[in-house]
C-alpha cells in the first residue's frame, strides 16, 4: 500500500500542477467555460455567471496548490480531503456534459489539449481511483522537509500562483495555445483541406407504408420507398476534419467581408467582444493608439458583437476614427483575452497581440503610405457631411415610406408625411453642406488624402458635384487630383457633369439622363459623348475599370443598349423638357 500511495502521490500531484498551471495561464478562458456550465442550458445556475472569473481563479489556484501540497507532504489530511472533493466535483461535471451532450470540451487542460466529454470523464475516473488510494493511505503521506521549510514552500507556491494569475489577467496568457496566436494565419486556420476526412453520418428515415411506420437507414441518400415521408433522424458515426477556426467571420452592412478584410496588409484589429462591458480605461486608450496607427499608414478596424447603437455611441464618446465590424462574441473572446485588445495582422497572419494595458508596447512602423499630417477633427467633420450628403439621397431612392423614415431617423432628420418633404430636406442639406465645405476650403484648401485620408478626401468633391458651383471649383478639383489627393476618375465625372450642365458633349461618358420623363415611354441615355470611338480608352486612362456600355447597364439595367446620341437628337427627343431645351437652345 505504501508504494502504491507514493506512485499515486507523484502521479496525482504532477497532473494537478500541470492541469492547474495550464488553466492558470488562461483564467479568463476557464471562466468562459464555467459560464457555459452555469448557463440555463446546462446546470441552470445563471446567478453564478457574474462570479465565474473569481471562481475560475480560486479553482485553478487551489488545483495547483493542492498538487504542490501533495508532493511536499503539507497537511496530508486536508490535502487528501480537498483532492477527493475536487475530483468528485470534476467527475460529476464531465459525466453530466458527456451524458447529456451539453459541453463539448470540459476545459480540463484549457486550449492546450482538447478532450471530448467522454475522454474527460474517463480521465477523471482514473484520477478518482488514484485519489481514493491517497485518501485511504493518507498515513503514508509524509512531509519531504521539516515543518518550517514545508510551510514556507507551501506559502510561496500559493503567493506565486496568485501573482501569475493576476499577471496574465492584466496582460495576456504567457503561452497562447489558440488558433489566433502570433505566427498563425487566420485564413489558413479556417480552411478545410481537399483530402480531409469527411464526417460519417447515419440517416434513419421514417415512412408510412400501408398504414405502418417503417424505418430505413442510409448514409444520407434519400431512400426509394413507396410510402409517405414522416421524418428523419441523424446520428454521427465518425467525426470529420474540423479546422482550428470554425466560427470566425467579419460582417458589415454589406454582408460577409471576412476574406477581404483578412487579406489586408498592415491591419490593426481592435477587439471588444462587448462594448458595454469593456474596460473604460481600455476604451480610453484606444483613441491615441488607433490615431497613431492610422497616421503611420495602417488600416484600423474594430471588431465587436455589440449592436449598431453601442458601436455608434462608443465611436462618438471616444472620438474614434475607425468603424466597427460585427463578429460572434464567443469567437472574439477566443481571439484575444482582453476587452478591449488589439492585434496586428498582415494578410491574415497575426504579427502582434496585446492586452489594452500594453497597447503602448505594440511596435508600429511608419509605412510608405503614412499620413503624419492627418487632421482627425477635420476628418470627423467631413465624415458627418458625407453621411448627410449620401443619406438624403438614400431616402429619395428608398422604396417604402417606412424605409425613408428609418433612414431619416438614423440621420436625426425630421420625419416627413409626404415624399415631397424629403425633397425639401435634400435641397436644404445640400445647401448647408455647401456652406460648410466652402468654409473648409477657405481655411484648409482642398482637404485631400494626405490631410484627411481615404475615402474622406472625396467628401468635398461630392458636395461640389451636387452643387451649382462646379464651374467655380473645377480648377481646384483638377489641382487636387494632380497632387495625388483625389482620384482622376472623380475629376472626369465632374468635368463631364460641367459639360452636360453647359449643354456640351461630355468626354468620359459618366453622365446619364432620362428623356421624356412625363411620356409613356421615357428613354434612358448616356449624355452625348464628344469622341465615342475612343471613350473607353479615355476612361481607362483616368482610372475607370468598366466600359461605357457596362456602365450604362449598371445605371439603367441589363436591357440597356448604349447609343451615342447627338445633342440635336436629345433636343428633339425631349421637346417638353424646359431644362433640356434651355441647355440646348443654341443647337439646331
C-alpha positions as CSV (number, residue, x, y, z in Angstrom):
1,X,0.0,0.0,0.0
2,X,2.8,2.3,0.9
3,X,4.4,2.2,-2.6
4,X,1.0,2.5,-4.3
5,X,0.5,5.7,-2.3
6,X,3.9,7.0,-3.3
7,X,3.1,6.3,-7.0
8,X,-0.4,7.9,-6.7
9,X,1.1,10.9,-4.9
10,X,3.6,11.6,-7.7
11,X,1.1,10.9,-10.5
12,X,-1.8,13.0,-9.0
13,X,0.5,15.8,-7.8
14,X,2.2,16.3,-11.1
15,X,-1.1,16.0,-13.0
16,X,-2.9,18.6,-10.8
17,X,0.0,21.0,-11.1
18,X,0.2,20.7,-14.9
19,X,-3.6,20.9,-15.4
20,X,-3.9,23.8,-13.0
21,X,-1.0,25.8,-14.5
22,X,-2.4,25.4,-18.0
23,X,-5.7,26.8,-16.7
24,X,-4.0,29.4,-14.6
25,X,-2.2,30.6,-17.7
26,X,-5.6,31.5,-19.1
27,X,-8.1,32.0,-16.2
28,X,-10.4,34.1,-18.4
29,X,-10.7,31.1,-20.8
30,X,-11.6,28.8,-17.9
31,X,-14.1,31.4,-16.7
32,X,-15.8,31.4,-20.1
33,X,-16.1,27.6,-19.8
34,X,-17.6,27.9,-16.3
35,X,-20.1,30.4,-17.6
36,X,-21.1,27.7,-20.2
37,X,-21.6,25.2,-17.3
38,X,-23.6,27.7,-15.3
39,X,-25.9,28.7,-18.2
40,X,-29.6,27.8,-18.2
41,X,-29.0,25.2,-20.9
42,X,-26.5,23.2,-18.8
43,X,-26.6,23.4,-14.9
44,X,-29.2,26.2,-14.9
45,X,-27.3,28.3,-12.4
46,X,-27.1,31.7,-14.1
47,X,-26.8,33.5,-10.8
48,X,-23.2,32.2,-10.7
49,X,-22.2,33.6,-14.1
50,X,-21.1,37.0,-12.9
51,X,-18.8,35.3,-10.4
52,X,-17.3,32.9,-13.0
53,X,-13.9,34.7,-13.1
54,X,-13.5,34.7,-9.3
55,X,-14.5,31.1,-9.1
56,X,-12.1,30.3,-12.0
57,X,-9.1,31.9,-10.3
58,X,-10.0,30.2,-7.0
59,X,-10.3,26.8,-8.5
60,X,-7.2,26.8,-10.7
61,X,-5.0,28.3,-7.9
62,X,-6.4,25.7,-5.5
63,X,-5.7,23.0,-8.0
64,X,-2.0,23.9,-8.4
65,X,-1.6,24.5,-4.7
66,X,-3.1,21.1,-3.9
67,X,-0.7,19.4,-6.3
68,X,2.2,21.2,-4.6
69,X,0.9,20.3,-1.1
70,X,0.6,16.7,-2.1
71,X,4.2,16.5,-3.4
72,X,5.8,18.2,-0.4
73,X,3.5,16.5,2.1
74,X,1.9,19.6,3.5
75,X,-1.2,18.9,5.7
76,X,-1.8,15.5,4.3
77,X,-5.4,15.0,5.6
78,X,-6.5,18.5,4.4
79,X,-4.9,17.8,1.1
80,X,-6.4,14.3,0.7
81,X,-9.9,15.5,1.6
82,X,-9.6,18.5,-0.8
83,X,-8.3,16.3,-3.6
84,X,-11.2,13.9,-3.2
85,X,-13.8,16.7,-3.1
86,X,-12.3,18.4,-6.1
87,X,-12.1,15.3,-8.3
88,X,-15.6,14.2,-7.3
89,X,-16.8,17.7,-8.4
90,X,-14.9,17.5,-11.7
91,X,-16.1,13.9,-12.3
92,X,-19.7,15.0,-11.9
93,X,-19.2,17.9,-14.4
94,X,-17.6,15.8,-17.0
95,X,-20.2,13.0,-16.7
96,X,-23.0,15.5,-16.9
97,X,-21.6,17.2,-20.0
98,X,-20.8,13.8,-21.6
99,X,-24.1,12.0,-20.9
100,X,-26.3,14.9,-21.7
101,X,-24.1,16.2,-24.5
102,X,-24.1,19.7,-23.1
103,X,-20.5,21.0,-23.2
104,X,-18.2,19.7,-26.0
105,X,-15.0,20.4,-24.2
106,X,-14.6,20.3,-20.4
107,X,-11.7,22.8,-20.4
108,X,-9.6,20.5,-18.1
109,X,-6.4,21.4,-20.0
110,X,-7.5,24.7,-21.4
111,X,-6.8,25.1,-25.1
112,X,-3.5,23.1,-24.8
113,X,-5.2,19.7,-25.1
114,X,-8.8,19.3,-26.3
115,X,-10.6,16.3,-24.8
116,X,-14.1,15.0,-25.7
117,X,-16.5,14.9,-22.8
118,X,-16.2,11.1,-22.5
119,X,-12.4,11.3,-22.7
120,X,-12.5,13.8,-19.9
121,X,-14.9,11.7,-17.8
122,X,-12.6,8.6,-18.3
123,X,-9.6,10.7,-17.2
124,X,-11.4,11.8,-14.1
125,X,-12.5,8.2,-13.2
126,X,-8.8,7.1,-13.4
127,X,-7.8,10.1,-11.3
128,X,-10.5,9.4,-8.8
129,X,-9.1,5.8,-8.4
130,X,-5.6,7.2,-7.5
131,X,-7.1,9.9,-5.2
132,X,-9.0,7.2,-3.3
133,X,-5.8,5.4,-2.8
134,X,-4.3,8.6,-1.3
135,X,-7.4,9.1,0.8
136,X,-7.2,5.6,2.2
137,X,-3.5,5.6,2.7
138,X,-3.1,9.2,3.9
139,X,-0.9,8.0,6.8
140,X,1.8,7.1,4.3
141,X,2.0,10.7,3.0
142,X,4.9,12.2,4.9
143,X,6.4,15.7,4.5
144,X,9.6,15.9,2.4
145,X,11.1,18.6,4.7
146,X,10.8,19.8,8.2
147,X,7.8,21.8,9.3
148,X,9.2,25.3,8.6
149,X,10.6,24.8,5.1
150,X,7.4,22.8,4.2
151,X,5.2,25.7,5.4
152,X,7.3,28.3,3.6
153,X,7.3,26.3,0.4
154,X,3.5,25.9,0.6
155,X,3.0,29.6,1.2
156,X,5.4,30.6,-1.6
157,X,3.5,28.3,-4.1
158,X,0.2,30.0,-3.1
159,X,1.7,33.5,-3.5
160,X,3.3,32.7,-6.8
161,X,0.1,31.2,-8.2
162,X,-1.8,34.4,-7.2
163,X,0.8,36.6,-8.8
164,X,0.9,34.6,-12.0
165,X,-2.9,34.6,-12.2
166,X,-3.0,38.4,-11.7
167,X,-0.2,38.9,-14.3
168,X,-2.0,37.0,-17.1
169,X,-5.3,38.8,-16.3
170,X,-3.6,42.2,-16.5
171,X,-1.7,41.3,-19.7
172,X,-2.3,38.1,-21.8
173,X,-1.6,34.4,-21.3
174,X,2.1,33.7,-21.2
175,X,1.6,30.8,-23.6
176,X,-1.1,31.1,-26.3
177,X,-2.5,27.7,-27.4
178,X,-5.3,29.1,-29.6
179,X,-5.6,29.3,-33.3
180,X,-5.1,33.1,-33.3
181,X,-1.7,33.0,-31.7
182,X,1.2,35.1,-33.0
183,X,2.5,33.5,-36.2
184,X,-0.7,31.7,-37.1
185,X,-2.6,32.6,-40.3
186,X,-6.3,33.0,-39.6
187,X,-7.4,32.4,-43.1
188,X,-5.3,29.2,-43.3
189,X,-6.8,28.0,-40.0
190,X,-10.3,28.4,-41.4
191,X,-9.7,26.2,-44.4
192,X,-10.6,22.5,-44.8
193,X,-8.1,20.6,-46.9
194,X,-9.4,18.9,-50.0
195,X,-8.3,15.5,-48.8
196,X,-9.6,16.0,-45.2
197,X,-11.7,13.1,-43.8
198,X,-15.4,13.7,-44.1
199,X,-17.9,13.2,-41.3
200,X,-19.8,9.9,-41.5
201,X,-23.4,10.1,-40.6
202,X,-26.3,7.6,-40.4
203,X,-29.7,8.7,-41.5
204,X,-32.8,7.0,-40.2
205,X,-35.8,7.7,-42.4
206,X,-39.3,7.1,-41.3
207,X,-42.1,6.4,-43.8
208,X,-45.7,5.5,-43.5
209,X,-46.0,2.3,-45.7
210,X,-49.5,0.9,-46.0
211,X,-50.6,2.5,-42.7
212,X,-47.5,1.3,-40.8
213,X,-44.4,3.4,-39.9
214,X,-41.2,1.8,-41.1
215,X,-37.6,2.9,-40.7
216,X,-34.9,2.9,-43.5
217,X,-31.2,3.5,-42.7
218,X,-28.9,5.2,-45.3
219,X,-25.7,7.2,-45.4
220,X,-27.5,10.3,-46.5
221,X,-29.2,9.4,-49.7
222,X,-33.0,9.6,-49.9
223,X,-34.4,6.1,-49.9
224,X,-36.6,4.9,-52.7
225,X,-39.7,3.9,-50.8
226,X,-43.3,3.7,-51.8
227,X,-44.9,5.5,-48.9
228,X,-45.4,8.8,-47.2
229,X,-42.4,10.6,-45.6
230,X,-42.7,11.1,-41.8
231,X,-39.4,12.3,-40.7
232,X,-35.6,11.7,-40.5
233,X,-33.1,11.4,-37.6
234,X,-29.3,11.7,-38.0
235,X,-26.6,10.0,-35.9
236,X,-22.9,10.9,-36.1
237,X,-20.9,7.8,-36.6
238,X,-17.5,9.3,-37.1
239,X,-16.5,13.0,-36.9
240,X,-14.8,14.5,-39.9
241,X,-12.0,17.0,-40.0
242,X,-12.7,20.3,-38.3
243,X,-10.4,23.3,-39.0
244,X,-8.9,25.0,-36.0
245,X,-11.2,28.0,-36.5
246,X,-14.9,27.4,-37.1
247,X,-17.0,30.3,-36.1
248,X,-15.0,33.4,-37.1
249,X,-16.5,35.9,-39.5
250,X,-16.3,39.6,-40.2
251,X,-19.5,41.3,-41.3
252,X,-20.8,44.8,-42.1
253,X,-24.0,46.2,-43.6
254,X,-22.9,44.7,-47.0
255,X,-22.6,41.2,-45.6
256,X,-19.7,38.9,-45.0
257,X,-16.3,40.6,-45.7
258,X,-14.1,38.1,-43.8
259,X,-11.7,37.2,-46.7
260,X,-11.5,40.8,-48.0
261,X,-10.5,42.1,-44.5
262,X,-8.1,39.3,-43.6
263,X,-6.3,39.7,-46.9
264,X,-5.5,43.3,-46.0
265,X,-1.8,44.1,-45.3
266,X,-0.8,46.1,-42.2
267,X,-4.2,45.7,-40.5
268,X,-4.8,46.7,-36.9
269,X,-7.8,44.9,-35.4
270,X,-9.2,46.3,-32.2
271,X,-11.3,43.7,-30.5
272,X,-14.1,44.2,-27.9
273,X,-16.4,41.3,-27.7
274,X,-18.9,43.5,-25.8
275,X,-18.6,47.3,-25.9
276,X,-21.0,47.7,-22.9
277,X,-18.8,45.6,-20.6
278,X,-15.4,46.7,-22.0
279,X,-13.0,48.3,-19.6
280,X,-13.5,52.0,-19.6
281,X,-9.7,52.6,-19.1
282,X,-9.0,50.4,-22.1
283,X,-11.6,52.2,-24.3
284,X,-10.0,55.5,-23.4
285,X,-6.6,54.2,-24.6
286,X,-7.9,53.2,-28.0
287,X,-8.1,56.8,-29.3
288,X,-4.4,57.7,-29.1
289,X,-3.3,54.3,-30.2
290,X,-5.6,53.9,-33.2
291,X,-4.9,57.5,-34.4
292,X,-1.2,56.8,-34.3
293,X,-1.7,53.6,-36.3
294,X,-3.8,55.4,-39.0
295,X,-1.2,58.2,-39.3
296,X,1.5,55.6,-39.8
297,X,-0.4,54.1,-42.7
298,X,-2.1,51.1,-41.0
299,X,-5.7,50.1,-41.7
300,X,-7.6,50.1,-38.4
301,X,-10.9,48.3,-37.8
302,X,-12.9,47.4,-34.7
303,X,-14.5,44.0,-34.0
304,X,-17.4,43.5,-31.7
305,X,-20.6,41.6,-31.2
306,X,-22.4,44.7,-29.9
307,X,-25.3,46.3,-31.9
308,X,-25.2,49.4,-34.1
309,X,-26.4,51.7,-31.2
310,X,-23.5,50.7,-29.0
311,X,-21.0,50.9,-31.9
312,X,-22.0,54.5,-32.7
313,X,-22.2,55.5,-29.0
314,X,-18.7,54.3,-28.3
315,X,-17.3,55.8,-31.5
316,X,-18.8,59.2,-30.7
317,X,-18.0,59.1,-27.0
318,X,-14.3,58.3,-27.5
319,X,-14.0,60.1,-30.9
320,X,-12.7,57.0,-32.7
321,X,-11.7,57.3,-36.3
322,X,-12.4,53.8,-37.4
323,X,-15.5,51.6,-37.9
324,X,-16.6,48.6,-36.0
325,X,-17.4,45.3,-37.8
326,X,-19.6,42.5,-36.4
327,X,-18.3,39.2,-35.2
328,X,-19.6,36.4,-32.9
329,X,-18.9,37.1,-29.2
330,X,-17.6,33.6,-28.4
331,X,-15.1,33.9,-31.4
332,X,-13.9,37.3,-30.2
333,X,-13.3,36.0,-26.7
334,X,-11.1,33.4,-28.2
335,X,-9.2,35.8,-30.5
336,X,-7.8,37.9,-27.5
337,X,-8.3,37.5,-23.8
338,X,-8.8,41.2,-23.2
339,X,-11.7,43.6,-23.6
340,X,-10.5,45.6,-25.4
341,X,-7.5,44.0,-27.0
342,X,-5.5,44.6,-30.3
343,X,-3.8,42.6,-33.0
344,X,-1.6,43.5,-35.9
345,X,-2.5,41.2,-38.8
346,X,-0.7,41.1,-42.2
347,X,-2.5,39.3,-44.9
348,X,-4.2,37.0,-42.3
349,X,-1.1,36.3,-40.3
350,X,-1.1,37.5,-36.6
351,X,2.1,39.6,-36.1
352,X,1.4,41.1,-32.7
353,X,-1.3,40.8,-30.0
354,X,-1.7,42.9,-26.9
355,X,-3.9,43.5,-23.9
356,X,-5.2,47.0,-23.5
357,X,-2.8,47.5,-20.7
358,X,0.0,47.0,-23.2
359,X,-1.2,49.0,-26.2
360,X,1.9,51.2,-26.0
361,X,4.1,48.1,-26.5
362,X,2.8,47.5,-30.0
363,X,5.5,48.3,-32.4
364,X,4.1,50.4,-35.3
365,X,6.5,51.1,-38.2
366,X,5.9,54.2,-40.4
367,X,4.7,52.7,-43.6
368,X,5.2,54.1,-47.2
369,X,1.6,55.3,-47.2
370,X,1.9,57.1,-43.8
371,X,-0.1,60.3,-43.3
372,X,1.7,62.1,-40.5
373,X,-0.3,65.3,-41.1
374,X,-3.7,63.7,-40.8
375,X,-6.2,66.1,-39.2
376,X,-8.7,63.9,-37.4
377,X,-11.0,66.7,-36.3
378,X,-11.4,67.8,-39.9
379,X,-11.8,64.2,-41.0
380,X,-14.7,63.8,-38.4
381,X,-16.4,66.9,-39.6
382,X,-16.2,65.8,-43.3
383,X,-17.4,62.3,-42.5
384,X,-20.5,63.8,-41.0
385,X,-21.0,66.0,-44.1
386,X,-20.6,62.9,-46.3
387,X,-23.1,60.9,-44.2
388,X,-25.8,63.5,-44.7
389,X,-24.9,64.0,-48.4
390,X,-25.4,60.4,-49.1
391,X,-28.2,59.8,-46.6
392,X,-30.7,62.3,-48.1
393,X,-30.1,60.5,-51.5
394,X,-30.7,57.1,-49.9
395,X,-34.0,58.5,-48.6
396,X,-35.0,59.5,-52.1
397,X,-34.3,56.1,-53.6
398,X,-35.8,54.1,-50.7
399,X,-38.9,52.2,-52.0
400,X,-41.2,52.5,-49.0
401,X,-42.2,55.3,-46.6
402,X,-41.1,53.1,-43.7
403,X,-37.6,52.8,-45.2
404,X,-37.5,56.5,-45.9
405,X,-38.5,57.3,-42.3
406,X,-35.9,54.8,-40.9
407,X,-33.1,56.4,-42.8
408,X,-34.2,59.9,-41.8
409,X,-34.4,58.9,-38.1
410,X,-30.8,57.4,-38.3
411,X,-29.6,60.7,-39.6
412,X,-31.5,62.7,-37.0
413,X,-33.6,64.3,-39.7
414,X,-37.3,65.2,-39.2
415,X,-39.8,62.5,-40.3
416,X,-41.9,63.8,-43.3
417,X,-45.5,62.9,-44.1
418,X,-45.0,63.3,-47.8
419,X,-42.2,62.4,-50.1
420,X,-42.1,66.0,-51.3
421,X,-41.0,67.0,-47.7
422,X,-37.9,64.8,-48.1
423,X,-37.0,66.5,-51.4
424,X,-37.1,69.8,-49.5
425,X,-34.8,68.4,-46.8
426,X,-32.5,67.1,-49.6
427,X,-32.1,70.6,-51.0
428,X,-31.6,72.1,-47.5
429,X,-28.9,69.6,-46.7
430,X,-27.1,70.2,-49.9
431,X,-27.2,74.0,-49.3
432,X,-25.9,73.6,-45.7
433,X,-23.2,71.2,-46.7
434,X,-22.0,73.6,-49.4
435,X,-21.7,76.4,-46.9
436,X,-19.7,74.2,-44.6
437,X,-17.4,72.9,-47.4
438,X,-16.7,76.4,-48.7
439,X,-15.6,77.4,-45.2
440,X,-13.3,74.4,-45.0
441,X,-11.8,75.1,-48.4
442,X,-11.2,78.7,-47.3
443,X,-9.4,77.6,-44.2
444,X,-7.6,74.4,-45.4
445,X,-7.6,74.4,-49.2
446,X,-8.8,71.1,-50.7
447,X,-8.8,68.6,-47.8
448,X,-7.1,65.7,-49.7
449,X,-5.8,62.3,-49.0
450,X,-2.7,63.5,-47.1
451,X,-4.8,65.6,-44.7
452,X,-8.0,63.5,-44.1
453,X,-7.2,60.1,-45.6
454,X,-9.4,57.9,-47.8
455,X,-12.3,57.9,-48.5
456,X,-12.9,61.2,-46.6
457,X,-10.8,63.0,-49.2
458,X,-13.8,62.6,-51.6
459,X,-16.3,64.4,-49.4
460,X,-15.7,67.9,-50.7
461,X,-15.9,66.5,-54.2
462,X,-19.3,65.0,-53.6
463,X,-20.7,68.2,-52.2
464,X,-19.4,70.3,-55.1
465,X,-20.6,67.7,-57.6
466,X,-24.1,68.1,-56.1
467,X,-24.0,71.9,-56.1
468,X,-24.4,74.6,-58.8
469,X,-20.8,75.7,-58.2
470,X,-18.9,73.2,-60.3
471,X,-17.5,75.8,-62.7
472,X,-16.0,77.8,-59.7
473,X,-14.3,74.8,-58.1
474,X,-13.4,72.6,-61.0
475,X,-9.9,74.0,-61.3
476,X,-9.2,73.3,-57.6
477,X,-10.5,69.7,-58.1
478,X,-8.1,69.2,-61.0
479,X,-5.2,70.6,-59.0
480,X,-6.1,68.2,-56.1
481,X,-6.0,65.2,-58.5
482,X,-2.7,66.4,-60.0
483,X,-1.3,66.5,-56.4
484,X,-2.5,62.9,-55.8
485,X,-5.0,64.0,-53.2
486,X,-8.0,62.9,-55.3
487,X,-8.7,60.2,-57.9
488,X,-8.6,61.3,-61.6
489,X,-11.8,59.4,-62.2
490,X,-13.6,61.9,-59.9
491,X,-12.3,64.8,-61.9
492,X,-13.5,63.2,-65.1
493,X,-17.0,62.8,-63.6
494,X,-17.1,66.4,-62.5
495,X,-15.8,67.6,-65.9
496,X,-18.5,65.6,-67.7
497,X,-21.2,67.0,-65.4
498,X,-20.0,70.5,-66.1
499,X,-20.1,69.9,-69.8
500,X,-23.6,68.5,-69.6
501,X,-24.8,71.4,-67.5
502,X,-23.5,73.8,-70.1
503,X,-25.1,72.0,-73.0
504,X,-21.9,70.4,-74.4
505,X,-20.8,66.9,-75.2
506,X,-19.1,65.1,-72.4
507,X,-15.7,63.4,-72.6
508,X,-15.8,60.2,-70.5
509,X,-19.4,59.1,-70.7
510,X,-20.1,59.3,-66.9
511,X,-23.3,61.3,-67.1
512,X,-26.7,59.9,-68.0
513,X,-30.2,61.3,-68.0
514,X,-33.8,60.3,-68.8
515,X,-35.6,61.9,-71.8
516,X,-39.4,62.2,-71.9
517,X,-39.8,61.6,-68.1
518,X,-43.5,62.5,-68.4
519,X,-44.1,60.4,-71.5
520,X,-45.4,56.8,-71.6
521,X,-42.0,55.6,-72.9
522,X,-39.1,57.6,-71.3
523,X,-35.7,56.9,-72.8
524,X,-32.6,56.4,-70.6
525,X,-29.5,57.7,-72.3
526,X,-25.8,58.4,-71.7
527,X,-25.4,62.1,-72.4
528,X,-23.8,62.7,-75.8
529,X,-20.0,61.9,-75.9
530,X,-17.6,64.0,-78.0
531,X,-15.4,61.1,-79.1
532,X,-17.4,57.9,-78.5
533,X,-14.9,55.9,-80.6
534,X,-12.1,56.4,-78.1
535,X,-14.2,56.9,-74.9
536,X,-13.3,53.6,-73.3
537,X,-9.6,54.2,-73.9
538,X,-10.0,57.6,-72.2
539,X,-11.9,56.0,-69.3
540,X,-9.1,53.6,-68.7
541,X,-6.6,56.5,-68.6
542,X,-8.4,58.2,-65.8
543,X,-9.0,55.0,-63.7
544,X,-12.4,53.6,-64.7
545,X,-12.4,49.8,-64.8
546,X,-15.6,49.4,-66.9
547,X,-16.6,50.4,-70.4
548,X,-19.3,53.0,-71.1
549,X,-21.5,50.1,-72.3
550,X,-21.2,48.3,-69.0
551,X,-21.6,51.5,-67.0
552,X,-24.8,52.1,-68.8
553,X,-26.2,48.7,-67.9
554,X,-25.2,49.3,-64.2
555,X,-27.1,52.6,-64.3
556,X,-30.2,51.5,-66.2
557,X,-30.3,47.7,-66.1
558,X,-29.2,44.8,-68.2
559,X,-31.6,45.6,-71.0
560,X,-29.9,49.0,-71.6
561,X,-28.2,49.3,-75.1
562,X,-25.7,52.1,-75.4
563,X,-26.1,54.5,-78.2
564,X,-24.2,57.8,-78.6
565,X,-26.9,60.4,-79.3
566,X,-26.1,63.8,-80.7
567,X,-27.1,67.0,-78.9
568,X,-29.6,67.7,-81.7
569,X,-31.2,64.3,-81.2
570,X,-31.5,64.8,-77.5
571,X,-33.2,68.2,-78.1
572,X,-35.7,66.7,-80.5
573,X,-36.4,63.7,-78.2
574,X,-37.5,65.8,-75.3
575,X,-39.2,68.9,-76.6
576,X,-41.3,69.4,-73.5
577,X,-38.4,69.4,-71.1
578,X,-37.6,73.1,-70.3
579,X,-34.2,72.1,-68.7
580,X,-33.1,70.2,-71.8
581,X,-34.4,72.9,-74.2
582,X,-32.7,75.6,-72.2
583,X,-29.3,73.8,-72.2
584,X,-29.5,73.2,-75.9
585,X,-31.2,76.4,-77.1
586,X,-28.2,77.1,-79.5
587,X,-28.3,73.6,-81.0
588,X,-30.0,73.5,-84.4
